Amino acid sequence: MKLYCECEVDFIEDYEKIADKVIRTVFEKYPCPFETELSLYIVDAETIREANASQRGIDRVTDVLSFPNLPFTPECVADFSMIDPGDPDCFDPESGALCLGEVMICAEKVKEQAENYGHSRIREFAFLLAHSLLHLLGWDHEEEADRLRMEDEQEQILKEAGYERTCDSKEKE
């Protein structure tokens, strides 16, 4: 897995290590036969608001945006067998890696939501990344039953990665 990170705001010091741990946990659960790459952007509120408005038509700040590159759906979550190795839209022409997509996380929302939920920014960041990765793999939460299944899956991933909801604010931030 090649992780491309861009962070132009004040954020958690070791966020790339945390991201790597969450990503590894997801792909232990959903093995991929290809080398993969993912872009992660840690942004401010205005940047994510603009992206939300331009990409989704919703002119407000949000905590995380996922931009999947693969044709997964809730009916074929992480079904890598459906990926054509010759499809130039799915693979980076230079590296040959499968392009999973992009994730954009709002640093201010990480801090705000961590305070609101009474846990660390580390746990909140791990949660948002796990949530976004599941979207890149086809998970969705439009229907109540899908939302509940996705929440269970997120919590299992976070537990396996060591970022359970029971984590407290004493974690190194």
C-alpha positions as CSV (number, residue, x, y, z in Angstrom):
1,M,0.0,0.0,0.0
2,K,1.3,3.4,-1.0
3,L,-0.2,6.2,1.1
4,Y,0.1,9.7,-0.3
5,C,-0.5,12.2,2.5
6,E,-0.9,16.0,2.4
7,C,-1.4,18.0,5.6
8,E,-1.3,21.8,5.5
9,V,-2.9,22.3,8.9
10,D,-1.9,21.8,12.6
11,F,-2.8,18.1,13.2
12,I,-1.9,15.0,15.1
13,E,1.9,14.6,15.1
14,D,2.0,10.9,14.0
15,Y,-1.2,10.9,11.9
16,E,0.6,8.9,9.1
17,K,1.5,6.1,11.5
18,I,-2.1,6.0,12.7
19,A,-3.4,6.0,9.1
20,D,-1.1,3.2,8.2
21,K,-2.3,1.1,11.2
22,V,-6.0,1.6,10.3
23,I,-5.3,0.9,6.6
24,R,-3.4,-2.3,7.3
25,T,-6.2,-3.5,9.6
26,V,-8.8,-2.8,6.8
27,F,-6.8,-4.7,4.2
28,E,-6.2,-7.6,6.6
29,K,-10.0,-7.9,6.6
30,Y,-10.4,-7.2,2.9
31,P,-7.2,-8.6,1.2
32,C,-6.4,-7.0,-2.2
33,P,-4.4,-9.0,-4.8
34,F,-3.0,-5.7,-6.2
35,E,-0.5,-3.2,-5.0
36,T,-2.7,-0.2,-4.0
37,E,-2.4,3.5,-3.4
38,L,-4.5,6.0,-1.6
39,S,-4.4,9.7,-1.2
40,L,-5.2,11.3,2.2
41,Y,-5.6,15.0,2.7
42,I,-5.9,16.6,6.1
43,V,-7.6,20.0,5.4
44,D,-9.2,23.0,7.1
45,A,-12.9,23.7,7.4
46,E,-13.0,26.0,4.4
47,T,-11.3,23.6,2.1
48,I,-13.6,20.7,2.9
49,R,-16.6,23.0,2.7
50,E,-15.6,24.0,-0.8
51,A,-15.1,20.4,-1.8
52,N,-18.4,19.3,-0.3
53,A,-20.1,22.1,-2.2
54,S,-18.4,21.4,-5.6
55,Q,-18.6,17.6,-5.4
56,R,-21.8,16.9,-3.6
57,G,-23.8,20.2,-3.9
58,I,-23.8,20.6,-0.1
59,D,-22.4,23.9,1.0
60,R,-21.4,23.1,4.6
61,V,-18.4,21.8,6.5
62,T,-18.3,18.1,7.0
63,D,-15.9,15.8,8.8
64,V,-14.8,13.5,6.0
65,L,-15.3,13.1,2.3
66,S,-14.5,9.9,0.3
67,F,-13.9,9.9,-3.4
68,P,-13.8,6.3,-4.5
69,N,-12.1,5.3,-7.7
70,L,-13.4,1.8,-7.9
71,P,-16.8,0.5,-9.0
72,F,-17.7,-1.2,-5.7
73,T,-21.2,-1.1,-4.4
74,P,-22.9,-2.4,-1.2
75,E,-23.7,-5.5,-3.2
76,C,-20.1,-6.2,-4.1
77,V,-18.1,-4.7,-1.2
78,A,-14.3,-5.0,-1.8
79,D,-14.9,-7.6,-4.6
80,F,-11.4,-7.2,-6.2
81,S,-12.2,-10.0,-8.6
82,M,-14.4,-7.5,-10.6
83,I,-11.4,-5.2,-11.2
84,D,-9.9,-5.6,-14.7
85,P,-6.1,-5.4,-14.4
86,G,-6.0,-3.8,-17.8
87,D,-8.4,-1.0,-16.9
88,P,-6.5,2.3,-17.1
89,D,-9.1,4.1,-15.0
90,C,-8.4,1.9,-12.0
91,F,-4.6,1.7,-12.1
92,D,-1.9,4.3,-11.9
93,P,-0.1,4.3,-15.3
94,E,3.3,5.0,-13.7
95,S,3.3,2.8,-10.7
96,G,0.8,0.1,-11.9
97,A,-0.9,0.3,-8.4
98,L,-4.6,0.1,-8.0
99,C,-5.9,3.5,-7.2
100,L,-8.4,3.2,-4.3
101,G,-9.4,6.9,-4.3
102,E,-9.0,9.9,-2.1
103,V,-9.9,10.7,1.5
104,M,-10.3,14.3,2.8
105,I,-10.5,14.8,6.6
106,C,-11.2,18.1,8.3
107,A,-8.8,18.7,11.1
108,E,-11.1,21.1,12.9
109,K,-13.9,18.5,12.9
110,V,-11.6,15.9,14.3
111,K,-10.8,18.1,17.3
112,E,-14.5,19.2,17.7
113,Q,-16.0,15.8,17.5
114,A,-13.3,14.2,19.8
115,E,-14.2,16.8,22.4
116,N,-18.0,16.2,21.9
117,Y,-17.7,12.4,22.1
118,G,-15.2,12.5,25.0
119,H,-12.4,10.7,23.3
120,S,-9.0,11.6,21.8
121,R,-8.3,13.2,18.5
122,I,-6.4,10.0,17.6
123,R,-9.5,7.9,18.1
124,E,-11.6,10.3,16.1
125,F,-9.1,10.4,13.2
126,A,-8.9,6.6,13.2
127,F,-12.7,6.4,13.2
128,L,-13.1,8.9,10.3
129,L,-10.4,7.1,8.3
130,A,-12.0,3.7,8.8
131,H,-15.4,5.1,7.8
132,S,-14.0,6.6,4.7
133,L,-12.0,3.5,3.7
134,L,-15.2,1.4,4.0
135,H,-16.9,3.9,1.6
136,L,-14.0,3.4,-0.9
137,L,-14.6,-0.3,-0.7
138,G,-18.3,0.0,-1.5
139,W,-19.9,0.3,2.0
140,D,-22.8,2.8,2.3
141,H,-25.2,3.9,5.0
142,E,-28.2,5.3,3.1
143,E,-30.5,2.7,4.6
144,E,-30.8,2.1,8.4
145,A,-29.8,-1.6,8.1
146,D,-26.7,-0.6,6.1
147,R,-25.8,2.1,8.6
148,L,-25.9,-0.4,11.4
149,R,-23.8,-2.9,9.6
150,M,-21.3,-0.3,8.6
151,E,-21.1,1.0,12.2
152,D,-20.4,-2.5,13.4
153,E,-17.7,-3.0,10.8
154,Q,-16.1,0.3,11.7
155,E,-16.0,-0.6,15.4
156,Q,-14.6,-4.0,14.7
157,I,-11.8,-2.5,12.6
158,L,-11.1,0.1,15.3
159,K,-11.0,-2.5,17.9
160,E,-8.5,-4.7,15.9
161,A,-6.4,-1.6,15.2
162,G,-6.4,-0.6,18.9
163,Y,-8.6,2.5,18.7
164,E,-11.7,1.3,20.5
165,R,-14.3,3.8,21.7
166,T,-13.0,3.1,25.3
167,C,-9.8,5.0,24.4
168,D,-9.5,8.0,26.5
169,S,-8.0,11.5,26.0
170,K,-4.7,10.4,27.8
171,E,-3.5,9.0,24.4
172,K,-0.6,10.9,22.9
173,E,-2.0,13.5,20.6
